[in-house]
Amino acid sequence: MNASELGLPTAVPAEGLPARVRIHEVGARDGLQNEKATVPTAVKAEFVRRLAGTGLTTIEATSFVHPKWVPQLADAEELYPAVSDLPVELPVLVPNERGLDRALALGARRVAVFASATESFAKANLNRTVDEALAMFEPVVARAKKQGVHVRGYLSMCFGDPWEGAVPVPQVVRVCRALLDMGCDELSLGDTIGVATPGHVTALIGALGEAGVPVPALGVHFHDTYGQALSNTLAALQQGVTTVDASAGGLGGCPYAKSATGNLATEDLVWMLRGLGIDTGVDLGRLVATSVWMAAHLGRPSPSRTVRALSHQEQ
């Protein structure tokens, strides 16, 4: 009998935390796009369906980028219709107007653009300066909003950059403010190389508030490279954030940080939130089973500690 079957963890609420957290599940997109081998479309679709069956309400499905840049997600036109009947939100990434056209043609109602807080990453990821990238997103966001589509703005390198090192908080605030001003409904603060610590998280969210960026518009996206993802998440929750990005089974990684352990595992997040008495609506047992199923397809055990503990996977 595992801990969950014994009624663990014990729920002990803490003051100053939200009653409910919405998990923005990124495993099917951010997780699988980092795989060396392309996962078959049918397996991706089944993965999304199983994730929906766990109680997750927001599942990022795919990315409408050019196949040359992300070949693992070249099947977006085939995948999205295969899961679009699910009663959950299925946001997709769109890098430009062409990507938006493709997404809208399939009926997508939630899209995301992805900007950078640093010039080095903007050049490496988008082959543009920060301001050139923002200019590229303006018509994308405007057209999406005109059609009543929800727009999320991802912001990478909010806490550190592999080329530039420390990223000044005002620099991040400027780009966040620009994304919000162009019409983004929601912003996701990305710790792309996993170097954030709780004090830094608190300082950034505080500075954003002072700049008029409302906390309800913020989500957080932490990588666990240095084992700080959960502590950083708790710091964000203490500041009022209620949207947390996570990846089932801890799928995904960062190509810019050696030994990066990838995204915060959804199971690890749910375990912590359950222990804090915070509702997520997620069935942890089903989620673990889903990640074990996907791990089998990928041919390796899940890096999530909770998945391993509850499924008795070998280290």
N, C-alpha and C positions, 0 to 999 in steps of 0.2 A: 504494500500500500504506500503510495507516495504522499507527499506533504499536502497536496491539494485535496486529496481524498480524505485527509484527516481534518479538513476544515481550515487549513493554513493557507496563507498567512492570517494571523489574527488582525482584524480591522481595528486600528486605533487612530481615530481622526486627530488631525492637528489643526490648531487655530490658523485662520488666515489663508486657507486653501479653498479652491473651488469645489463645489459639490459634484460637478461632472466635468469630464474632459473629453473632447472629441479627438479621436486618433485619426490622423491623416495617413492612411496606409500607403507606403511607397514601394513595397517589395516587388510588385509586378512590373514597375517601371524602373525606378532608380536601382532596385536590386538586380533585376535581370539584365539591365543594359551593361552591367559590368562583367557579365559572364564571358569567358573566352569562347565557349561553344554556344551556338545559337540554340535556344530552347524552342521546340516545335510549337507552332501556333496553338494546336489543340491542347497542349500541356499548359500553356499560358492561360488560355481561356478557362480551363478547369481550375487552375490556381485561383483566378479571380473569383470564380463561382464558389469555390470552397471558402475563400476569405469572406465573401458576402454571407455565407452561411454561419460565420462565427459571431455575427452581430456588428461587425465593422460597418460604418455608414458612409465612409469616404474612402474610395480605393482608386488610387491613381493607376489608370489602365495602360497607357502607352505614351509615345511621343511622336509627333508628326514632324520630325526632323528629316533631313535628306538621308536616305539609306547609306550614303557614302560615309557620313559622320558617325552614325550609330547603327551599324548593320544588324545588331541584335534586335532592333525594333523596326526593321524594314517591313514587317507584316502588319503595320498599324491599320491599314485599310481592311485587312481580313480579320484582325482580332476584335476591333471595336464593335462591329455588328454582331459578333458572336457572344458579346456580353452585355450589349446595350439594353436588353430586356430586364436586367436585374434591378430590383427596387432600392438601389443605392446610388450615391453620387459617384460619377466616373470621370474625374478631371483628366485632362491630357495636356501635354506640353506642346506649345507652338512657338517656334523660334522667330517666325516672320509672317508676312501676310499670306504667303503660299501655304505655310503650315496651317494657318487659320482657315484658309479656304478648304483644305482637305478635312479638317476637323468639323467645320460647319456642315459640309456636304454629307457627313454621316450623322448629323444631329447632335453633336456634342454641345452640352450646355454649361460646361465648366472648363476653362482653359487656363494655362499658366505660361507666363514668360519668365525667362531666367537671366537676370542681370548679375553684375559683379561689383563688389565694393572696391576692387583694386584694378589698376590699369594692367598689371601683369597678367592677371587671370582673364580679364576681358579680352586681351590680345590672344592669349592661348586658347580660350574657349570659343570666342566669337569673332576673332580676327578684327576687332574694332576697339576703339577707346571706350571708356565708360560712357562718355557723353554721346558718342556715335551709336552705341548700343541702345541707349535710352531713346535716341531719336528714331531708331528702327522700330522700337516697341510702340511708340506713340500712335501710329495709325492702326496697329494691331489691336491695342487696347480700345481705341475709339470705336473701331468697327464692331468689336465684340460687345462693347457696352450698348451700342446702338441697337444690337439685336437681342439685348436682354440677357447676355451671357455673363456668368460670373467669372471674374478674372483674378487669378492669384499671381503675385509677383515674388519669384524666388530671388533671394539675394545671397550670392556665394561670398566666401571669404570675409565674413563679418567679424571674425575674432583673430585671424592670423592668415598670412599668405606665405606659401613656400618660397617665393622669390623675394618678397618685400618685408617679410617678418611681421612685426606688430602692425595692426591696422588701427589708426586713430579713430576713436568713437565718432567725432564730428564728421569724418569721411563717410562712415556708414550711415549716419543720420541723413546726410545730404542726399544720398542715393535713395534711401527709403522714402524720404519726403518727395522726391521726384516721381517715384513709382506711384505713390498715393495720389499726388497731384494730377497725374495723367489718367487716373481713373481706376487703379487697381482696388479691388474690394478687400483684399487680404494680402499680407506680406509674410513670407517665411524667412526667418533669420537663419542663415546657414553657417554652421561651424564646419566648413568643408574639410579641414585637415584635423579636426578634433582637438584643437588646442585651447578651447575656452575653459574657464574656471568660473565657479559660482559668482564671485565678486564682479568679474567682468560682465557676466550676463546681467546682473543686477544693475550695473552702471549703464550698460547700453540701453536697457529697457527704460530706465529712468530718464536718460537723455532723449530718447525718442518721445517720451511723454511730454517733456519740456518743449519739444519741437512741434507739438500738436499732433503726434501720431497716436491715435487711441489704442490702448492695450487690447481691446476686443478685436482689433484688426490684425493682431500679431499671432503668428505661429512660430514654433521653434523647431529646428532641424539639426540635431546634434549627432556627430560621429563619435565613436567610442575609442578612438585611437589611444588615448592615455587613460582610459577607464573613468572618464568624467561625465559621460552622457547622462546618467541618472541624476547625479548631483546637480548638474547644470539644469536639467529639467525641473527639479524641485525648486531651484532658485527662480526659474521663470514662473512656476506656479505661484510662488510666494509674491510675485509681482502682479498677479492677476491674469496671466496667460492661461487660456483654456484649450488651445489647439496645439497638439504635439505630433510632429511627423515621426513615424517609426516604420521599420521594415520587418515583416514576418520572418522569423528565424534569423534575423540579423543579416539578411542578404544585402549585398552591395559592399563597396569599398571605395577608397580614395586613391586614384593612381598617382597622386602627388605626395603621398606620405608613406614611406616604407613602414611595414608592419602595421598599417592601419587596419583595425578590426571591423571597419565598415559602419553601417548605420546602427543606431540604437535599435535593439531587437524589440519588436512589439510585445512579445511575451514577457520580457524583463520589465518593460514599462507597465504592462497590465498587473504584474505581480506587485510592483511597488505601489501602484495606485490602489489596488485592492487592499493592501495593508494600511493605506491611509484613509480608507473608507470612501474613496472617490469613485463614483460610478463611471463606467465606460460603455456599458451595454455589451461587452465582449465576453463570450464563453471561452475561458482560457483553455479548457480541455480540447475543444474543437480547434482552437487556434494552434495549439501544440501539435495536434494530429495533422493539421494542414501543413505545418512546417516540416514535420517528419516525412510526410508524403513528398514534398518538393525536394527535400534533401536527398531522398532516394533517387529522384530523377536526375539530380545534379551529381550524384555519385560521391557525396561527402556528407559528414554529419553537420548539423547546424552549429554555428558558433554561439548561439544563445545559451546562456547558463541555465535559464529556466526551462528551455526545451530539453536540454540534456538531463536536468534533474528530474523532470516529470516524465520523461520518456525512457530514462535509463540508457541514453545513448553513450557509447564509449567516448572518452576524451581523445 
